[in-house]
Amino acid sequence: MQFIIPSKEVIRYISLHPHDEPVITTILRTYSGIFEVETTINPHLVAKKSQCTESQVEQVIDKLAKSNCIILHAKNNDSYITFNEAREDDLTINRVAKFLEHQNNLKQEQFQSVVNYISNEDTCKNKMLLAYFDEVTKEDCGICSYCFSKNKDNPIATTQLVIELFKKEALSSREIESKLNISSEATIFALQLLLENNKIALNSNNQYYLL
């Protein structure tokens, strides 16, 4: 069957035949394309959803046909197939195919950007982040892993020296710089690494100590 009157006319028909409303609204909700194409419907399913009998469903459909609201081709079959999932055909998948393709490409680009950020050892990490958001800076940040490795041969060794200091006493960042004679960037990098790994904490005197 297929509705051949506009949806507004269907609403008007329902207002004039309120007892038919459960069946008609169930058909419209279950078979969304019934205004565009002839659609095979399952009276048993419609009856179950609308809490009516199959006989009542058939009566409503006959009335719609006699009122020239629908095109009806009645067929008597002993067997039928009911799809548990909505069928993907030209009326469903093609409408969103381009959108899905765009989303997949976007996800792949985002994933590749993350891989490049992690694996790239020749560029300041801050520059890479800004470039991803279409911002440009000429100066390196001085505190990322790339910048620190550029200025220091062994950042892990420096971090270990900081840990050795904390074994003796709690220290501020300036005190660490003074004792190890290293730059503020190297100190910040070591402290950030230790904080991220829950190795140290900060006390009320703004000094770092081992956990």
C-alpha positions in Angstrom: 0.0 0.0 0.0 1.0 3.6 -0.4 -0.6 6.9 0.8 -1.6 9.1 -2.1 -2.9 12.0 -0.1 -0.7 14.6 1.7 0.1 14.1 5.4 -2.2 17.0 6.2 -5.1 15.2 4.6 -4.2 12.1 6.6 -4.5 14.1 9.8 -7.8 15.4 8.7 -9.0 11.8 7.9 -8.0 10.7 11.4 -9.9 13.6 13.0 -13.0 12.4 11.1 -12.4 8.7 12.0 -10.9 8.8 15.5 -11.5 5.0 16.0 -9.0 4.3 13.2 -6.2 6.5 14.6 -4.3 3.7 16.4 -4.0 1.6 13.3 -3.2 4.5 10.9 -0.6 6.1 13.2 1.1 2.7 13.8 1.4 2.2 10.0 2.9 5.7 9.6 5.4 5.1 12.4 6.4 1.6 11.3 6.7 2.3 7.6 8.3 5.8 7.2 8.5 5.6 3.4 4.9 4.8 2.8 4.2 8.2 1.3 6.9 7.8 -1.3 6.8 4.2 -2.5 4.4 1.3 -2.4 5.3 -0.6 0.8 4.5 -4.1 1.9 3.0 -4.0 5.4 2.6 -6.7 8.0 -1.0 -6.6 9.4 0.0 -8.9 12.2 2.8 -6.6 13.3 0.5 -3.5 12.9 -2.2 -5.2 15.0 0.3 -6.0 17.7 1.7 -2.5 17.9 -1.7 -0.8 17.8 -3.2 -3.3 20.2 -5.9 -4.2 17.8 -6.9 -7.4 15.9 -5.8 -8.2 12.4 -9.4 -8.0 11.3 -9.7 -4.4 12.6 -6.4 -3.5 10.8 -7.8 -4.9 7.5 -11.0 -3.0 8.0 -9.2 0.3 8.5 -7.0 -0.4 5.4 -10.1 -1.2 3.3 -11.8 2.0 4.4 -8.6 4.0 3.4 -8.7 2.3 0.0 -12.4 3.0 -0.5 -11.8 6.7 0.5 -9.0 6.9 -2.1 -6.5 7.7 0.6 -4.2 4.8 -0.4 -3.2 2.6 -3.3 -3.8 -1.0 -2.2 -2.7 -4.3 -3.7 -3.9 -7.0 -1.4 -2.2 -10.4 -1.6 -2.9 -13.6 0.3 0.3 -15.3 1.2 0.8 -18.3 3.4 4.3 -17.2 4.4 6.2 -13.9 4.8 9.5 -12.5 5.9 9.9 -9.9 8.7 13.3 -8.1 8.9 14.4 -7.6 12.5 16.8 -4.8 11.3 16.0 -1.9 9.0 17.0 -2.8 5.5 19.9 -0.7 4.1 19.1 0.2 0.5 19.1 3.3 -1.8 16.5 5.0 0.4 18.6 4.6 3.6 22.3 4.3 3.3 22.8 6.5 0.2 21.4 9.5 2.1 24.1 9.4 4.7 26.9 7.7 2.7 28.7 11.0 1.9 28.5 12.1 5.6 29.8 8.8 6.8 32.7 8.9 4.3 33.6 12.4 5.5 33.5 11.4 9.1 35.7 8.4 8.4 38.2 10.5 6.6 38.2 13.1 9.5 38.8 10.3 12.1 41.7 9.0 10.0 43.3 12.4 9.7 42.9 13.0 13.5 44.5 9.7 14.2 47.4 10.4 11.9 47.9 13.8 13.5 48.2 12.1 16.9 50.7 9.5 15.5 52.8 12.3 14.0 52.7 14.3 17.2 54.0 11.3 19.2 56.6 10.1 16.7 58.0 13.4 15.5 61.3 14.2 17.2 62.4 17.1 15.0 59.8 19.8 15.9 58.8 21.6 19.0 55.6 20.0 20.4 54.0 23.4 21.1 54.6 24.4 17.4 52.9 21.2 16.3 49.9 21.7 18.5 49.5 25.3 17.4 49.8 24.3 13.7 47.1 21.7 14.2 44.8 24.6 15.2 46.0 26.8 12.3 48.2 29.0 14.5 51.8 29.8 13.8 54.7 30.6 16.1 58.4 30.9 15.1 59.8 30.3 18.6 60.2 27.0 20.4 58.5 26.7 23.7 61.6 25.6 25.6 59.8 23.2 28.0 58.6 20.3 25.8 60.5 17.0 25.4 61.9 18.1 22.1 63.2 21.5 23.4 64.7 19.9 26.5 66.4 17.1 24.6 67.8 19.8 22.2 69.4 21.6 25.1 70.4 18.6 27.3 72.0 15.4 26.3 70.3 13.2 28.9 67.1 14.6 30.5 66.5 11.3 32.3 69.8 11.6 34.1 68.9 15.1 35.1 65.6 13.9 36.6 67.5 11.2 38.5 69.8 13.9 40.0 66.7 15.8 41.1 65.4 12.7 42.9 68.7 12.3 44.7 68.4 15.9 46.0 64.9 15.2 47.3 66.1 12.2 49.2 68.0 14.6 51.5 65.5 17.5 51.8 62.6 19.3 50.3 63.5 22.0 47.8 62.0 24.8 45.7 62.6 24.9 41.9 65.1 27.8 42.3 67.1 25.8 44.9 67.2 22.8 42.5 68.5 25.1 39.7 71.2 26.4 42.0 72.3 23.1 43.4 72.5 21.3 40.0 73.5 24.4 38.0 70.9 23.7 35.3 68.4 25.9 33.5 64.9 26.7 34.6 63.6 24.8 31.5 65.5 21.7 32.6 64.2 22.0 36.1 60.6 22.5 35.0 60.8 19.5 32.7 62.2 17.3 35.5 59.5 18.4 38.0 56.7 18.0 35.5 57.9 14.5 34.7 58.1 13.5 38.4 54.7 15.1 39.2 53.0 13.3 36.3 54.3 10.0 37.6 53.3 10.8 41.2 56.9 10.7 42.4 56.8 14.1 44.2 54.4 16.6 45.7 54.4 20.2 46.8 54.2 21.3 50.4 52.9 24.5 52.0 56.3 26.2 51.7 56.2 25.8 47.9 58.9 23.1 48.1 58.9 19.7 46.4 59.4 16.5 48.3 59.5 12.7 47.5 56.4 10.7 48.1 
